[in-house]
Amino acid sequence: MGILQSLRIHKMATMLSLTALFLLVATSAFAFTAPATNSILYSVYNLVIVGMINNGLTYIVGFLSILAGAFFLMQQKMVVTLFCIIGGILFLSAGSIATAFGYIF
């Protein structure tokens, strides 16, 4: 058995043992919860989650970002196009992303 095969086997064994260790240590999923109304962070939560997400503005920004991505695609600026389209998708799905993280509003 060569040196490369030996290193490959040791690397695979290390990855499998780390995976098993992480599975043993894993606990239940944590979700963010809304702060209490008398908390200092409630105003930030209220502004960001309740005021800005699932507002008409996020849909408009997402749609305009995708249109900008199409414009840059015609100019063959691929990196800018990629960022515009990914940003637009994130803006369009901001409500479901916030719900998935546990910010129930």
N, C-alpha and C positions, 0 to 999 in steps of 0.2 A: 504494500500500500504506500502510495506516495505521500509527500508532505502536504500537498494541496488537498488530497482526499482526507487526510487526518485532520487538517484544520477545518474543513467543511463539516465533518462529522462532529467535531467539538463545538463549532458554531451552532449547528442545528440542535445539539443537546442543550446548550446554554439557552437558546431561544425557547425551547420547549419547557425547560425547568422554570424560566422566568414567567412564562405564560401560566404554568400550573400554580406558581406562587401567587400571581395576581388573581387567579380564579379563587384560590383559597382565601385571600384577604378581601375579596370583593364583598361589598355590603349592598343594601338596597339603594336605589337611585335617589339622589337628592334633587329636590326641585326648589327653585326660588319661591319665596312667598312674599306677598305684599306686606310692607311694613305697617305697623299700627298707625292709626290716625294721629296719635299724639307724638309719634316719632319725628325726629328731625329730617329723616329721609323721605317721609311721606310726600312732601311737596315736590321732590325730584321725581318720585315714582308717579305722582299724579300728572306732572307735566309731560314726562316722557311716554309712559305707557298709555294713560287714559287720554291725554290731550293730543299726542302726535301720531300714535299708531292707530291704524284703521281709520284715519282721517282721509278726506278726499285728497289732501296734499300729497300723501305718500303714493297714491295711485297715479297722480299726475306726474310726479317726479320720476316714478318707475317707467311710465310710458314714454316720457321725454328722453330718459336715459337710453331706452332701447332704440328710439328713433335716432338719437345721436350715434349709437353704435352702428346702425345701418348706414348712416351718413359716412362715418369713418371707414366702414367696410368698403364702400365704393371708392374711397381714396386709398385703399389697401394699407391702412394703418392698423395692423392686426392686434398689437398690444393694447392700444387705446380702445379698439372695438371690443376686445375681450373684457376689459375692465368696465366699459359702459354696459354691456349686456349682463354681466354678473351683478353689477350694482343695481341695474333695473329690476332684475329678478328678485334680488334681496329686498328692494323697496316694495315690490308688488306682493311679496309673501311675508312682510314684516309682522302682520297680525298672527299668522299661523306659527311663525318662528317664536314670537313672544309667548304664545300659548304653549308651545312645545317645551319651552324652558320653565314653564310653571307660573308665568305672570298672568294669572287669570284676571281679566278685566270685564 
